[in-house]
Amino acid sequence: MGQLVSDVTQILDAKKSNKQANNSRLEILEQIAKDEQAKTNLVKKALASQRAKYGAAGINASSTSAGSVLKRLRDETEQPYKDKKQANLQKLKNIKTNKKTNLLKTLLSRFDDIVG
């Protein structure tokens, strides 16, 4: 009877662990979505500000040098978010779920011990 209790406890612990892993995954995915939105807003603001400065100075933002500056500005603004996204994706890979234990298979493999 002790083995049966142990098996059931192991399965319940595995389910709890899987639920925690799923919650962690959801939190990381939500954080990635929030970061993407923040990045988009920040890039738009930075580019709009720079375009306004160019416009006030009489520089056409579609020129090659102005386009290069805007591209560099966008890349620099996005870089911390790219790094954070990579870290979050690595966290997702590191979250492990327990292999599901099948109670019936466990019981059948120990049937002689349980009955005998």
Sine and cosine of phi, psi and omega as CSV:
sin_phi,cos_phi,sin_psi,cos_psi,sin_omega,cos_omega
0.00,0.00,-0.55,0.83,0.01,-1.00
-0.89,0.46,-0.59,0.81,0.00,-1.00
-0.92,0.38,-0.62,0.78,0.02,-1.00
-0.88,0.47,-0.71,0.71,0.03,-1.00
-0.89,0.46,-0.66,0.75,0.02,-1.00
-0.88,0.47,-0.69,0.73,0.01,-1.00
-0.90,0.43,-0.70,0.72,0.00,-1.00
-0.90,0.43,-0.68,0.73,0.03,-1.00
-0.87,0.49,-0.66,0.75,0.01,-1.00
-0.89,0.46,-0.67,0.74,0.00,-1.00
-0.92,0.40,-0.68,0.73,0.00,-1.00
-0.91,0.42,-0.63,0.78,0.06,-1.00
-0.90,0.44,-0.63,0.78,0.02,-1.00
-0.90,0.43,-0.65,0.76,0.02,-1.00
-0.91,0.43,-0.66,0.75,0.02,-1.00
-0.89,0.45,-0.68,0.73,0.01,-1.00
-0.89,0.45,-0.67,0.74,0.03,-1.00
-0.90,0.43,-0.63,0.78,0.01,-1.00
-0.90,0.43,-0.67,0.74,0.04,-1.00
-0.90,0.44,-0.64,0.76,0.02,-1.00
-0.90,0.44,-0.67,0.74,0.03,-1.00
-0.90,0.43,-0.65,0.76,0.05,-1.00
-0.89,0.45,-0.65,0.76,0.04,-1.00
-0.89,0.46,-0.67,0.74,0.04,-1.00
-0.86,0.50,-0.72,0.69,-0.01,-1.00
-0.88,0.47,-0.65,0.76,0.03,-1.00
-0.89,0.46,-0.68,0.74,0.00,-1.00
-0.91,0.40,-0.67,0.74,0.02,-1.00
-0.90,0.43,-0.62,0.78,0.06,-1.00
-0.90,0.44,-0.65,0.76,0.02,-1.00
-0.90,0.43,-0.65,0.76,0.04,-1.00
-0.88,0.48,-0.68,0.73,0.00,-1.00
-0.90,0.43,-0.68,0.74,0.03,-1.00
-0.89,0.45,-0.67,0.74,0.01,-1.00
-0.89,0.45,-0.64,0.77,0.02,-1.00
-0.89,0.46,-0.66,0.75,0.01,-1.00
-0.92,0.40,-0.69,0.72,0.02,-1.00
-0.89,0.45,-0.66,0.76,0.02,-1.00
-0.88,0.47,-0.73,0.69,-0.01,-1.00
-0.86,0.51,-0.72,0.69,0.00,-1.00
-0.90,0.44,-0.67,0.74,-0.02,-1.00
-0.91,0.42,-0.68,0.74,0.01,-1.00
-0.90,0.43,-0.69,0.73,0.01,-1.00
-0.87,0.49,-0.69,0.73,0.00,-1.00
-0.91,0.42,-0.69,0.72,-0.02,-1.00
-0.90,0.44,-0.70,0.72,-0.01,-1.00
-0.93,0.37,-0.64,0.77,0.02,-1.00
-0.90,0.43,-0.65,0.76,0.03,-1.00
-0.89,0.46,-0.71,0.70,-0.01,-1.00
-0.92,0.39,-0.64,0.77,0.02,-1.00
-0.89,0.45,-0.63,0.77,0.02,-1.00
-0.90,0.45,-0.66,0.75,0.04,-1.00
-0.89,0.46,-0.68,0.73,0.03,-1.00
-0.90,0.43,-0.67,0.75,0.00,-1.00
-0.89,0.47,-0.66,0.75,0.01,-1.00
-0.92,0.40,-0.50,0.86,0.01,-1.00
-1.00,0.06,-0.07,1.00,0.02,-1.00
0.99,0.14,0.30,0.95,0.00,-1.00
-1.00,-0.10,0.70,-0.72,0.03,-1.00
-0.99,0.16,0.85,-0.53,-0.06,-1.00
-0.93,0.36,-0.22,0.97,0.00,-1.00
-1.00,0.02,-0.05,1.00,0.03,-1.00
-0.93,0.36,0.33,-0.94,-0.08,-1.00
-0.87,0.50,-0.75,0.67,-0.05,-1.00
-0.93,0.36,-0.65,0.76,0.03,-1.00
-0.92,0.40,-0.63,0.78,0.05,-1.00
-0.89,0.45,-0.62,0.79,0.04,-1.00
-0.91,0.41,-0.66,0.75,0.02,-1.00
-0.90,0.44,-0.69,0.73,0.00,-1.00
-0.91,0.42,-0.62,0.78,0.03,-1.00
-0.91,0.42,-0.70,0.72,0.02,-1.00
-0.88,0.47,-0.68,0.73,0.01,-1.00
-0.88,0.48,-0.69,0.72,0.03,-1.00
-0.89,0.45,-0.71,0.71,0.00,-1.00
-0.89,0.46,-0.68,0.74,0.01,-1.00
-0.91,0.41,-0.60,0.80,0.00,-1.00
-0.94,0.34,-0.60,0.80,-0.04,-1.00
-0.98,0.20,-0.42,0.91,-0.15,-0.99
-0.82,0.57,-0.74,0.67,0.00,-1.00
-0.87,0.49,-0.55,0.83,0.01,-1.00
-0.95,0.31,-0.58,0.82,0.07,-1.00
-0.90,0.43,-0.67,0.74,0.02,-1.00
-0.89,0.45,-0.69,0.73,0.01,-1.00
-0.91,0.42,-0.61,0.79,0.02,-1.00
-0.90,0.43,-0.68,0.73,0.04,-1.00
-0.87,0.49,-0.65,0.76,0.03,-1.00
-0.90,0.43,-0.66,0.75,0.02,-1.00
-0.92,0.40,-0.62,0.78,0.04,-1.00
-0.91,0.42,-0.60,0.80,0.06,-1.00
-0.91,0.41,-0.63,0.78,0.06,-1.00
-0.87,0.48,-0.65,0.76,0.03,-1.00
-0.87,0.49,-0.66,0.75,0.00,-1.00
-0.92,0.39,-0.52,0.85,-0.07,-1.00
-0.99,0.16,-0.28,0.96,0.01,-1.00
-0.96,0.29,0.83,-0.56,-0.04,-1.00
-0.94,-0.34,0.64,-0.77,0.13,-0.99
-0.96,-0.28,0.54,-0.84,0.02,-1.00
-0.96,0.29,0.60,-0.80,0.07,-1.00
-0.91,0.42,0.74,-0.67,-0.02,-1.00
-0.90,0.43,0.77,-0.64,0.03,-1.00
-1.00,-0.10,0.77,-0.64,0.01,-1.00
-1.00,-0.05,0.92,-0.40,-0.06,-1.00
-0.87,0.49,-0.66,0.75,-0.03,-1.00
-0.89,0.45,-0.71,0.70,0.02,-1.00
-0.89,0.45,-0.63,0.77,0.02,-1.00
-0.89,0.46,-0.69,0.72,0.00,-1.00
-0.92,0.40,-0.66,0.75,-0.01,-1.00
-0.92,0.40,-0.58,0.81,0.00,-1.00
-0.94,0.34,-0.37,0.93,0.00,-1.00
-0.91,-0.40,0.31,0.95,-0.11,-0.99
-0.85,0.53,-0.70,0.71,-0.02,-1.00
-0.89,0.46,-0.62,0.78,0.03,-1.00
-0.93,0.36,-0.61,0.79,-0.02,-1.00
-0.94,0.34,-0.73,0.69,-0.06,-1.00
-0.98,0.21,-0.67,0.74,-0.16,-0.99
-0.94,0.34,0.00,0.00,0.00,0.00
